[in-house]
Amino acid sequence: MSSSSSSSSEDGNGYGGGSTSARRGGDFEGPSTSRQRAVNEVWPEHFVEALAAQVAIDASHSIGRLAAAPALANVFQVCSTWRAVSRWDALWHRLTRRIWGRTELLHDTWRDEFVYWHRTAQNFHTRRSAHGTLAFDDVDNQDGYTCRCLTISDRHLACGFADGAVRVFDLATHNHVVTLRPDERNRLGQFARAVSGIVINGATLAFATLDGDIHVAIINGGVIRRAHVGNVVNDGALVDFTGCGSGGRWWVGLYAGAPNRAFHIWDSVTEELVYVNGSLTNPESVMGWHLLINEVTEFVGRVRLVSTIISEEGDEDHQLAVACTSSRLIVFDLRNPDVILGEEESNGGFIVTSVDVSNDARYIRVDNHGDARVCRVGTLEEVCRFNIYGGGGRSGPQRRVMGCMNLGYALMCAGGVIRVWEVEHGRYLYHFRQRIGEVNAVVANERYVAAASSDRIIHLWDFGADQ
């Protein structure tokens, strides 16, 4: 999207390009219906619009998203009639959504939106970014310096700390916007109040602590309330908490410490607990209890959500969950969480903090040998594989690997170095220039990468098209 990073939440970033979708006419999209055309031009321009869209989509699927723009340029060079289609904003709207996963217009036109995200992705591919650090000084105790999880949206970065505080930063200005602190109550263990996960949905933020409490707040208002009171004795420790960001309906908590209560699912609109079950973390029960009283040295589990489009208009979707412990990874549909859609097991063990999902319904996981696999969430079909120690040598102990991914790239931090692979073919690209020491959390979206290092510094890289 704890000592693992939270998945990225997107303000208006909706569904990622390349998501599984049921399309009319097989894999060929029909033209948009939003533009009224004269009768004598319906057929040729209608055809060219559909052709241009399909050429761009096919290029992004077979080569990569950066290939879509050159493919479109070749189509528009055929003749003036075909070139005229390049001025239709409806075409750019469709392509921006399908290729870059954007549903909110942040620029003047959808063509401008498409160009911006193409250039941003090009910056990401070529390591062109601006690096900075985020400052805060409202710390009450030493636990307040330890960042346990990160969540990012289009506008904000939220950082969860071991003392239960959540600090929110404005990504554009790097300013500290607000610190959210839950009310004190009796807790079982020194670290029971540590933040284990954060979800940003527009202007609203929800976060959970290890003891199972869930709080909701308005980011700019700073008003905080408790939406759910945890019960450690019955449920164990809430080791990870996630949602699907803007438009996502569900919150999912991963627990360890009580048998057959691994997953708790809430309706994020009504805040009602609708499901409790699951045995994924049964073998890690003791580890779950240890998290309440000891600083994190081992990582129990991670859960991530992703939306999958099932209608052409994109107004109907369902959410899938990917959950992992050191020995097992499972995928399930939140509409029917008792049915496991797919699973992987590992005798050598998975690196829990390497697991993440992207908005185009892919997930990555790395085993203790450094072997990474990128797979499609719905089918577990392998997209690519690579070894994280093969792009510049093995660095640092295996358990300190922290990973995340965005639409086109996988990032792994080990030994204080963040390395980047493209996830279409698993090719190693580069490492970040800055060495940042051991990392407690890392998160990325299509423009930003953030990392919380163990030396109490929060790093931010901006790959935006204006860099």
N, C-alpha and C positions, 0 to 999 in steps of 0.2 A: 503496500500500500504505500515494552519491556526492553531488555537488553537487545532484543531483536527490533528491527524497524517496523513501523506500521505501513500498510500499503498506501499508495498514493490515492487521495480522494480528489476528484476533479470538479471544480466549479464549472458546470456547463460543458464538461469534456465528454459527457455521455458515453457513447459506445465506441469502442476502438475500431479503426479500419481493419478489415480482415476478419471480423467476427463471423461466426457461423450464422448464416441467414438463409431463410427459405425464400428464394427469388422466383418471380414469375418467369416462365420460359426458360427453365433450366438455370444456367449460370449467366444468362445474358439479360441485362437490365433493360427495360423499356425506357423511353425518354421521359423527362419530367413533364408534368402537366400544368405547371404554374405559368407558362408563357403562352399567350394567345398568338397564333400565327395566321397569316392570310392563307386562303385556300391554295393559291398557286405556289406556295413555298412549303406546304406541309410536308410533302414526301421527302425532298432532298435534304432539307435542314433537320427534319425529324430523324432521318436516317443518320446523318452526320453526327448529330448530338449523341445518339446511342452508340455509334461506332467509336467516337472520341472517348466517351466514358469507358467503354469496354477495353479499348487499347490501353488506357491509363491504368485501369484496375488490373488487367492481365500483367502489365509490366511491373506493377508494384508487388504482385504475388510471386512472379517468377524470378525477378531480379532483386527487387527491393523498392521501398517507397520512393527513394531518390530517383528512380528510373521513370517515374510517372510523368514528370514535367518534360524531359526530353522526348518521350513518346508522344505527348500531346503536341509539342512543337512540330514534330514531323507530320502529324495529321493536318495541322493548320496551314502548312506550307503547300498543300496540294493545289489549292486555287482560292480565289477570293471568296467564293461561296462557303467553302469549308472554313476559311479564316474568320468569317463573320460569326460563326458559332462560338468563337473564343470570347465574344463579348456578352454571351448569355450568362447572367449571374446564376440562373438555375442549374446550369451545368457545373459551375464551380462550387455551388452549395453541395450538390451531390458528391462531388469528388473530395471536397474538404472533409465531409463526414465519413466517406468510405475509406479514404486513404490516411487521413490524419486524425480521425476519430473526434472531430470537433463538431459540437452542436450549438455552441454559442458564438455569435458574431461579435468579435472584439475590434474589428477594423471597419473601414467604410463600406467595403463590398466583400462578397465571398471570394472573388478573385484575389483581392488583397490578403484575405485570410489564408487562402491556399499558398500564396507566394511566401507569406511570413513563416508558415510552419515548414515549408520546403527549405527555406534558408536557415531556419533554426536547426533542422535535422542535418543540414550540410555542415553547420558549425559543430554539432555534436560529433559528426563523422570525422572531422578534421582537427578536433581538439581546440577549437576557437572559443574561449570563454573568458569571463571576468571572475576573479576569485576574491572573496571577502570573508570576514568573520562577523558574527552577531554578538552584540554586547548586552549584558544585563547585570544589575547590581542589587537586586532585591532579594538576597539570599539570607535566610534566617539561621541555617545550620549547615554542617558539612554535607549532609545528604542532599541538600538543595543544589549542589554543584554537579551531581551525577545524573546525566541525561540517560534515560532508559529506553525511550522510543521517540520516533519522529513520524509526522504525517504532513503531507504537502498537498496543496490545492493550487489553483491558478494564481491566487492572491496571497495566501498565507502559508507560513510554516508553523506547525505546532509542535512543541517539545515537551515531553513528559518526564518528570524528574522523580528521584527516589524518595523525596519528601512529600510527594503527592501533588506538587504544583505543576500546572501546565502553563508554559509561556508561549505566547503567540507573537509572531513577527510578521511585519509587512514585507513581502518579497521585493516589491519595487523600490522601497526606500531603505530596507534593512532595519527599520525602526522597531523597537519593542512596543507592541500595541497594548498588551494586557497580560497580567498574571492571574490565573484562576486558581484559587485554593479552596478545597472542600472544608466544610466544618469539621472540627475535631470530634472524634467519638472513641470509645473504648475499642482497641484493636488487639488482635492476637498476633504478636510479633512485631519487632522493630520495623520491618520492611513491608508490613501489611498495607501501608498507605501508598506504596510505590505505584506509579502509573504503569499500567500494563498494555494500554492501547488507546488510540484516539481516532475519531472519525470526524471529518469536516464535511458538512452538507450545506453549501452556500454560506450564510451568515451564522449558522448554528454549529456548535461543536459539542460532541459527546465524548467522554473519556471514562475509563474504568480503572480501578485499582486492584491490587492483588487480593484484597479481602472480598472482592466481588461487588463493591459499590459501583454504581454508574451515575455520573453527573452530566447534566446538560446545561449549556450556557450560550448566550448570544455573544458573539465575539466582540463586537464594538460596544455592547452595553455592559459587559463584565458581570452581569447578574447570573448567578449559578444556583442550581437546585439539584437535589438528589432525586433521580428517577427510579432507582432500584437500590434496595438495601441488601448487601451481600450476607451470605450465611456460610462462613468458612467451615463450620463443623459438619454441615450436611453436604456441601458442594466441593470442598477443597479450595485450592488457590486458583484464582482467575489469571492464568499465565499469559493469555493473549486475547485481545479484543479488537474486532474489526468491523467494518461496514463497507458499503460500495460507493460512498461519496454522494455526489449530486444525483438525486432521483432514486437512490438506493432505498429499498424498503426495509431491509433487515439489518439488525446487529447480531453478530455471532461472537460468543465467548467460548474459549477453549480452557477447560478446567483440568486440574490434576490434584488428586488427593482423596477422591471418593469413587468407588467402583461404579461403572456404567452411568456416569454423569458428565462425560467429557464435553458434550456440546450443549450450550444453552443458546436458544434463538429467541430474539425479541422482534416484534413489529415496531420499527422505529417511529412510526406515526402515532400509534396508540401507546407505545412503551410497554406493551403487554408481553409477558413471557409466554411463548407459545409452544416451546419444545424443550425437553430435557432428556437426553439419552446419549449413548455412544461409549464405546470401550477403548477408544484409541489410546488414551493415556493411562489405562489401568496399570501397565508395568512401571509407569513413572510416578505412582502415587506418593512414594516417600520423597522423591525429589520435589514434588509440588509443595509439600509441607515445609521442606527445608528453605524454600524461597522466602517464606514469611519471616524467618529469623536470621538468615545469612545473606551476605552479599552474593550476587549472581556469579557463579563460576561455571555452571553448566546450564544448558538451555533445554527446557522441557519440550516445548512444542511451538508450532506456529500455524496460524490459519489465515487465509486470504480469500477474498471474494472477487468475482468477476461477472459482469453482465454479458449475456449472449443474446443477440438479436434473433428473433424468430418471426418477424414480419418485415415486409419491404419498407413500410413507412417508419419503422423503428419505434412505434408507439406500444409495442408489446415485446416484452423480454422476460427472461428468467435468469436467476442468479445461481451460479455454481460456486461451491466452496472447495478449496484445496487445503488440506490439513496434513501436518507432518510431525512426526517425532523422529528420534534418531534411528528407529528401526522400521518405520512404516509410513507410507504416504497414501492418502485416500482422496478421492474426488466424489462429491455428492451434490445433488440438486436440492436447494433449500425448499422447494415445493414438496419434496418427498425425501427428507433427510435419512430415513431408515434404509434407503436403497443406495448401496455403494456403486457408483458408475464405473469406477476403476481404481486400481491400487497398485502400488509398488512396494516391495519389501527388499531390505538390504541386510545381508549378513555382516558386512563390514561397517555399516552405519551411514546414515545421512548426516550432513552438517545442517542442523536445523535452521541456523541463521542465514543459510544461503537461499532459502525457499522464498519465491515471490511470484506474482502474476503480473501480466500486462493487460492493458485495456483491449487488446485484440485476442483475448482468451487463450493465452499461452502461459505456461508456468516453467520455472527453472528450479532444479535442485542439484546439489553437488554432494557426492559421497566422500568418505574420509580418505579416498585415494586422490581426490581432486578432480574426478571425472564428473563433468557437468552434462546434463541432458535438458534440452528445451523441448517441451511437448505441448500439443494442443489439449486444452483442458477437457473438452467434451469427449474426446476419443482416446487420449493418451498416446496418440500417434507422434512419433519422434520427428521433430523438425530439424534438429542438428545436435551435435555433441562436440565437446572440446574438453581439454584439461586445463584447469585454472592455473596450474603451475608451469604450463608450457609456454606462456607468453611472458617470459622474462625471468623464469626461475622460481623455485619454491621459496616462499617467504613466510616466516612466522609459524606458530603452531596451528594445527588444523582447526582447533576449536575457536580460534579467533577470526575465522573467516566471516565477514558480513557481506551479504549480497542483496541486490535489488535489480529491477529491470523496468524499462519503459517500452514504448511501442517498437523500437528497433534495436535496442542494445541491452546487454547484460553487464552489470558492474559488480566486481568482487573486490573487497578490500581485505588484504592480508599483509601483515608486517608493516602497516602504516602506508601502504601504496594502493591506490585504487586503479584497477585495470579494467579495460573495456573490450567487449567482444560484440560484433554484430550477430544477431540471432537468426538470420536467414540461412547462413551457411556455417556459422560457428567460427568465423575468422577473427583472430586477435587483431585489434586496431592500435591501441596505445595505452599508456598509463598516464595518470594525472601528474603534472609537474611537482605538485606540492606533496611532501611527505608529512603525514599528519599524526603519526603514532598509532597506537592501538585505538580501535574504534568500538564504541558501544552501540551505535545505530547508524544506518545509512538509508537514504530514501531518494527516489528520483521521479520526476515526471519528464515530459518532452522538452522542457526548457531548463529546469533547475535540477541540481544535485545537492543534497545536504548531508553532512556527516557530523556526528557528535563524537569527539575524541575523548579518550580517557584523561587528557590533561585539561578538561573542562572548557574546551573551546568548541564552538559550533561553527563549522565551515559551510560556505555556500558558494556554488559555482553557477553562473548565469550564462547559458548558451544562446540567449535570445538573438533574433536576427539583426538587432541593432548593435551587436557587439563587433 
